[in-house]
Amino acid sequence: MATTASNEQIQAHSLRNLYFTRTAVQLLWAGIVIATAASNPALAAGLLILYPLWDVACTVYDLRSSARSNSGPPTAQYVNAALGILAAIGITLTAFKSPQQAVVTFGAWAFAAGLAQLAVGISRRKQMGGQWAMILSGLQSTAAGVAFTLGGLHDKTHIKDLGGYAVFGGVYFLIAGFLMHRKLSRSSGVGAAV
């Protein structure tokens, strides 16, 4: 029982740190995209390729840090990591030839990543608590993915909208980080009282 609680504490620490790191990186990414993407298509393409790869790195970190806890099957996270790699390859193959197709690929990935995030948030809700921001983020990513895909199919690139997508994601991760921090503060206070 104590080991389970200790593993949950370790996972909560890891998630808090991951959420805050994702906030900083996503806001930086969004700022660069919004400020420079329209005037520098090569930079925009590079950033578009890096985004799903960053998500893959975060998913791998999450999988490794939650391996010791009983947080349910990680199937959605494995699928998300595989799709992120495929998305980066697809974007690489299309970004310099057809930016609209790259946005379609990004949109399809954002849709799938949103579903995976939604599944993980729901499965962690009881054990970890404070997952409502991740659930909302998954729903927002799914909706944005549909919008990007449809826009790309209608020859729209949505470059600045991609920056907005990352900003919203960053805000959700910031909220989730504070919720994890609050959970850790409460549990350490209870531990000190015992």
C-alpha positions as CSV (number, residue, x, y, z in Angstrom):
1,M,0.0,0.0,0.0
2,A,2.8,2.4,0.9
3,T,4.7,1.5,-2.2
4,T,1.6,2.2,-4.4
5,A,1.2,5.6,-2.7
6,S,4.9,6.3,-3.2
7,N,4.7,5.4,-6.9
8,E,1.7,7.7,-7.3
9,Q,3.7,10.5,-5.7
10,I,6.6,9.9,-8.1
11,Q,4.2,9.9,-11.0
12,A,2.5,13.1,-9.8
13,H,5.9,14.8,-9.5
14,S,6.8,13.6,-13.0
15,L,3.5,14.7,-14.5
16,R,3.8,18.1,-12.8
17,N,7.2,18.7,-14.2
18,L,6.2,17.4,-17.6
19,Y,3.1,19.7,-17.7
20,F,5.1,22.8,-16.8
21,T,7.9,21.9,-19.3
22,R,5.3,21.4,-22.0
23,T,3.7,24.8,-21.2
24,A,7.0,26.6,-21.6
25,V,7.9,24.8,-24.9
26,Q,4.5,25.1,-26.4
27,L,4.2,28.8,-25.7
28,L,7.7,29.4,-27.1
29,W,6.8,27.4,-30.2
30,A,3.6,29.3,-30.6
31,G,5.3,32.6,-30.3
32,I,7.8,31.7,-33.0
33,V,5.1,30.4,-35.3
34,I,2.9,33.5,-34.9
35,A,5.8,35.9,-35.3
36,T,7.7,34.4,-38.2
37,A,5.8,31.6,-40.0
38,A,4.0,33.7,-42.5
39,S,7.3,35.4,-43.6
40,N,9.5,32.3,-43.3
41,P,7.9,29.2,-44.8
42,A,11.0,27.0,-44.3
43,L,11.0,27.8,-40.6
44,A,7.2,27.2,-40.4
45,A,7.7,23.8,-42.1
46,G,10.5,22.9,-39.6
47,L,8.4,23.9,-36.7
48,L,5.5,21.9,-38.0
49,I,7.7,18.8,-38.3
50,L,9.1,19.3,-34.7
51,Y,5.7,19.6,-33.0
52,P,4.6,16.0,-33.2
53,L,8.1,14.8,-32.4
54,W,8.1,17.0,-29.3
55,D,4.8,15.3,-28.4
56,V,6.4,11.9,-28.9
57,A,9.3,12.8,-26.6
58,C,6.8,13.9,-23.9
59,T,4.7,10.7,-24.4
60,V,7.9,8.5,-24.0
61,Y,8.8,10.5,-20.8
62,D,5.3,10.0,-19.5
63,L,5.3,6.3,-20.2
64,R,8.7,5.8,-18.5
65,S,7.7,7.8,-15.4
66,S,4.3,6.1,-15.1
67,A,5.6,2.5,-15.6
68,R,5.8,1.9,-11.8
69,S,2.3,3.1,-11.1
70,N,-1.0,1.3,-11.7
71,S,-2.4,3.9,-14.1
72,G,-4.1,1.5,-16.5
73,P,-2.9,0.2,-19.8
74,P,-0.7,2.6,-21.8
75,T,-2.1,1.5,-25.2
76,A,-3.4,5.0,-26.1
77,Q,0.1,6.5,-25.3
78,Y,1.9,3.9,-27.5
79,V,-0.5,4.6,-30.3
80,N,-0.1,8.3,-29.9
81,A,3.7,8.0,-30.0
82,A,3.6,5.9,-33.2
83,L,1.2,8.3,-34.8
84,G,3.4,11.3,-33.9
85,I,6.3,9.7,-35.6
86,L,4.2,8.9,-38.7
87,A,2.9,12.5,-38.7
88,A,6.4,14.0,-38.6
89,I,7.4,11.8,-41.6
90,G,4.2,12.8,-43.4
91,I,4.7,16.5,-42.7
92,T,8.4,16.2,-43.8
93,L,7.3,14.6,-47.1
94,T,4.7,17.3,-47.9
95,A,5.7,20.5,-46.1
96,F,8.0,21.8,-48.9
97,K,5.8,20.6,-51.8
98,S,2.3,21.2,-50.6
99,P,1.9,23.1,-47.3
100,Q,-1.9,22.4,-47.4
101,Q,-1.2,18.7,-47.3
102,A,1.2,19.1,-44.4
103,V,-1.6,20.9,-42.5
104,V,-4.0,18.0,-43.4
105,T,-1.4,15.6,-41.9
106,F,-0.9,17.8,-38.9
107,G,-4.7,18.0,-38.5
108,A,-5.2,14.3,-38.7
109,W,-2.4,13.8,-36.1
110,A,-3.9,16.5,-33.8
111,F,-7.3,14.7,-34.0
112,A,-5.7,11.3,-33.1
113,A,-3.5,12.8,-30.4
114,G,-6.5,14.6,-28.9
115,L,-8.4,11.3,-28.7
116,A,-5.4,9.6,-27.0
117,Q,-5.0,12.5,-24.5
118,L,-8.7,12.3,-23.8
119,A,-8.5,8.5,-23.1
120,V,-5.4,9.0,-20.8
121,G,-7.1,11.8,-18.9
122,I,-10.2,9.8,-18.3
123,S,-8.3,6.7,-17.2
124,R,-6.1,8.8,-14.8
125,R,-9.0,10.8,-13.4
126,K,-9.8,8.6,-10.4
127,Q,-6.2,7.7,-9.5
128,M,-4.5,11.0,-10.1
129,G,-7.2,13.6,-9.9
130,G,-6.9,17.0,-11.5
131,Q,-7.2,15.6,-15.0
132,W,-10.1,17.8,-16.2
133,A,-7.7,20.2,-17.9
134,M,-6.2,17.2,-19.9
135,I,-9.6,16.0,-20.8
136,L,-10.6,19.5,-22.1
137,S,-7.2,19.7,-23.9
138,G,-7.9,16.4,-25.6
139,L,-11.3,17.6,-26.7
140,Q,-9.9,20.8,-28.0
141,S,-7.1,19.0,-29.9
142,T,-9.7,16.7,-31.5
143,A,-11.8,19.6,-32.6
144,A,-8.8,21.6,-33.9
145,G,-7.6,18.6,-35.8
146,V,-10.9,18.4,-37.7
147,A,-10.7,22.1,-38.4
148,F,-7.1,21.9,-39.7
149,T,-7.8,18.9,-41.8
150,L,-10.9,20.4,-43.4
151,G,-9.0,23.7,-43.9
152,G,-6.1,22.0,-45.5
153,L,-8.4,20.1,-47.8
154,H,-9.8,23.5,-48.9
155,D,-6.3,24.9,-49.6
156,K,-5.9,26.8,-46.4
157,T,-2.7,26.6,-44.5
158,H,-3.8,27.9,-41.0
159,I,-0.2,28.7,-40.1
160,K,-1.1,31.3,-37.4
161,D,-4.0,29.1,-36.2
162,L,-1.4,26.4,-35.5
163,G,0.2,28.9,-33.1
164,G,-3.1,29.5,-31.4
165,Y,-3.6,25.7,-31.1
166,A,-0.3,25.5,-29.2
167,V,-1.2,28.4,-27.0
168,F,-4.4,26.7,-25.9
169,G,-2.5,23.5,-25.3
170,G,0.1,25.3,-23.2
171,V,-2.6,26.9,-21.1
172,Y,-4.2,23.5,-20.4
173,F,-0.9,22.0,-19.5
174,L,-0.2,25.0,-17.2
175,I,-3.5,24.4,-15.4
176,A,-2.8,20.7,-15.1
177,G,0.6,21.4,-13.7
178,F,-0.9,23.6,-11.0
179,L,-3.5,21.0,-10.2
180,M,-0.7,18.4,-9.8
181,H,1.3,20.8,-7.7
182,R,-1.7,21.3,-5.4
183,K,-2.3,17.6,-5.1
184,L,1.4,17.1,-4.1
185,S,1.2,20.0,-1.6
186,R,-1.9,18.5,0.0
187,S,-0.4,15.0,0.2
188,S,2.9,16.2,1.6
189,G,0.9,18.2,4.2
190,V,-1.0,15.0,5.1
191,G,2.2,13.1,5.3
192,A,3.7,15.7,7.6
193,A,0.6,15.6,9.9
194,V,0.9,11.8,10.2
